[in-house]
């Protein structure tokens, strides 16, 4: 399991990052902590994190790493 906190919690300058910028950061963090040849990706996101998780799925699958599952917890209203 790898928990990634939103960088805006530590650095106010990152609060203006786009969804795709956040997803790229999260993807980099996942690659740093997980060996993709040995780990299957099961992603989850809560609230705005659900949007980020969906974007991470797109990046992972575009890179040839399928995501086994995606769990959205209390996603933002526009996702419903």
MODELLER restraints for C-alpha pairs under 7 A, 6 or more apart:
rsr = mdl.restraints
at = mdl.atoms
rsr.add(forms.Gaussian(group=physical.xy_distance, feature=features.Distance(at['CA:4:A'], at['CA:26:A']), mean=6.93, stdev=0.5))
rsr.add(forms.Gaussian(group=physical.xy_distance, feature=features.Distance(at['CA:7:A'], at['CA:14:A']), mean=6.32, stdev=0.5))
rsr.add(forms.Gaussian(group=physical.xy_distance, feature=features.Distance(at['CA:8:A'], at['CA:14:A']), mean=5.04, stdev=0.5))
rsr.add(forms.Gaussian(group=physical.xy_distance, feature=features.Distance(at['CA:8:A'], at['CA:15:A']), mean=4.84, stdev=0.5))
rsr.add(forms.Gaussian(group=physical.xy_distance, feature=features.Distance(at['CA:19:A'], at['CA:52:A']), mean=6.23, stdev=0.5))
rsr.add(forms.Gaussian(group=physical.xy_distance, feature=features.Distance(at['CA:20:A'], at['CA:55:A']), mean=6.70, stdev=0.5))
rsr.add(forms.Gaussian(group=physical.xy_distance, feature=features.Distance(at['CA:22:A'], at['CA:52:A']), mean=6.84, stdev=0.5))
rsr.add(forms.Gaussian(group=physical.xy_distance, feature=features.Distance(at['CA:23:A'], at['CA:52:A']), mean=5.53, stdev=0.5))
rsr.add(forms.Gaussian(group=physical.xy_distance, feature=features.Distance(at['CA:23:A'], at['CA:55:A']), mean=5.84, stdev=0.5))
rsr.add(forms.Gaussian(group=physical.xy_distance, feature=features.Distance(at['CA:23:A'], at['CA:56:A']), mean=5.14, stdev=0.5))
rsr.add(forms.Gaussian(group=physical.xy_distance, feature=features.Distance(at['CA:27:A'], at['CA:56:A']), mean=6.24, stdev=0.5))
rsr.add(forms.Gaussian(group=physical.xy_distance, feature=features.Distance(at['CA:40:A'], at['CA:67:A']), mean=6.92, stdev=0.5))
rsr.add(forms.Gaussian(group=physical.xy_distance, feature=features.Distance(at['CA:40:A'], at['CA:68:A']), mean=6.45, stdev=0.5))
rsr.add(forms.Gaussian(group=physical.xy_distance, feature=features.Distance(at['CA:41:A'], at['CA:67:A']), mean=4.92, stdev=0.5))
rsr.add(forms.Gaussian(group=physical.xy_distance, feature=features.Distance(at['CA:41:A'], at['CA:68:A']), mean=5.63, stdev=0.5))
rsr.add(forms.Gaussian(group=physical.xy_distance, feature=features.Distance(at['CA:42:A'], at['CA:67:A']), mean=6.11, stdev=0.5))
rsr.add(forms.Gaussian(group=physical.xy_distance, feature=features.Distance(at['CA:42:A'], at['CA:68:A']), mean=5.39, stdev=0.5))
rsr.add(forms.Gaussian(group=physical.xy_distance, feature=features.Distance(at['CA:42:A'], at['CA:69:A']), mean=4.71, stdev=0.5))
rsr.add(forms.Gaussian(group=physical.xy_distance, feature=features.Distance(at['CA:42:A'], at['CA:70:A']), mean=5.98, stdev=0.5))
rsr.add(forms.Gaussian(group=physical.xy_distance, feature=features.Distance(at['CA:43:A'], at['CA:53:A']), mean=6.42, stdev=0.5))
rsr.add(forms.Gaussian(group=physical.xy_distance, feature=features.Distance(at['CA:43:A'], at['CA:69:A']), mean=6.16, stdev=0.5))
rsr.add(forms.Gaussian(group=physical.xy_distance, feature=features.Distance(at['CA:43:A'], at['CA:70:A']), mean=4.82, stdev=0.5))
rsr.add(forms.Gaussian(group=physical.xy_distance, feature=features.Distance(at['CA:43:A'], at['CA:71:A']), mean=6.17, stdev=0.5))
rsr.add(forms.Gaussian(group=physical.xy_distance, feature=features.Distance(at['CA:44:A'], at['CA:50:A']), mean=6.64, stdev=0.5))
rsr.add(forms.Gaussian(group=physical.xy_distance, feature=features.Distance(at['CA:44:A'], at['CA:53:A']), mean=6.08, stdev=0.5))
rsr.add(forms.Gaussian(group=physical.xy_distance, feature=features.Distance(at['CA:44:A'], at['CA:70:A']), mean=5.51, stdev=0.5))
rsr.add(forms.Gaussian(group=physical.xy_distance, feature=features.Distance(at['CA:44:A'], at['CA:71:A']), mean=4.36, stdev=0.5))
rsr.add(forms.Gaussian(group=physical.xy_distance, feature=features.Distance(at['CA:44:A'], at['CA:72:A']), mean=5.64, stdev=0.5))
rsr.add(forms.Gaussian(group=physical.xy_distance, feature=features.Distance(at['CA:45:A'], at['CA:53:A']), mean=5.47, stdev=0.5))
rsr.add(forms.Gaussian(group=physical.xy_distance, feature=features.Distance(at['CA:45:A'], at['CA:71:A']), mean=6.51, stdev=0.5))
rsr.add(forms.Gaussian(group=physical.xy_distance, feature=features.Distance(at['CA:45:A'], at['CA:72:A']), mean=5.26, stdev=0.5))
rsr.add(forms.Gaussian(group=physical.xy_distance, feature=features.Distance(at['CA:45:A'], at['CA:73:A']), mean=6.00, stdev=0.5))
rsr.add(forms.Gaussian(group=physical.xy_distance, feature=features.Distance(at['CA:46:A'], at['CA:72:A']), mean=6.13, stdev=0.5))
rsr.add(forms.Gaussian(group=physical.xy_distance, feature=features.Distance(at['CA:46:A'], at['CA:73:A']), mean=4.52, stdev=0.5))
rsr.add(forms.Gaussian(group=physical.xy_distance, feature=features.Distance(at['CA:46:A'], at['CA:74:A']), mean=5.84, stdev=0.5))
rsr.add(forms.Gaussian(group=physical.xy_distance, feature=features.Distance(at['CA:46:A'], at['CA:75:A']), mean=6.21, stdev=0.5))
rsr.add(forms.Gaussian(group=physical.xy_distance, feature=features.Distance(at['CA:47:A'], at['CA:73:A']), mean=6.32, stdev=0.5))
rsr.add(forms.Gaussian(group=physical.xy_distance, feature=features.Distance(at['CA:47:A'], at['CA:74:A']), mean=5.15, stdev=0.5))
rsr.add(forms.Gaussian(group=physical.xy_distance, feature=features.Distance(at['CA:47:A'], at['CA:75:A']), mean=4.36, stdev=0.5))
rsr.add(forms.Gaussian(group=physical.xy_distance, feature=features.Distance(at['CA:47:A'], at['CA:76:A']), mean=5.37, stdev=0.5))
rsr.add(forms.Gaussian(group=physical.xy_distance, feature=features.Distance(at['CA:48:A'], at['CA:75:A']), mean=6.51, stdev=0.5))
rsr.add(forms.Gaussian(group=physical.xy_distance, feature=features.Distance(at['CA:48:A'], at['CA:76:A']), mean=6.11, stdev=0.5))
rsr.add(forms.Gaussian(group=physical.xy_distance, feature=features.Distance(at['CA:50:A'], at['CA:72:A']), mean=5.23, stdev=0.5))
rsr.add(forms.Gaussian(group=physical.xy_distance, feature=features.Distance(at['CA:50:A'], at['CA:73:A']), mean=6.75, stdev=0.5))
rsr.add(forms.Gaussian(group=physical.xy_distance, feature=features.Distance(at['CA:50:A'], at['CA:75:A']), mean=5.49, stdev=0.5))
rsr.add(forms.Gaussian(group=physical.xy_distance, feature=features.Distance(at['CA:57:A'], at['CA:67:A']), mean=6.34, stdev=0.5))
rsr.add(forms.Gaussian(group=physical.xy_distance, feature=features.Distance(at['CA:60:A'], at['CA:66:A']), mean=6.45, stdev=0.5))
rsr.add(forms.Gaussian(group=physical.xy_distance, feature=features.Distance(at['CA:61:A'], at['CA:67:A']), mean=6.87, stdev=0.5))
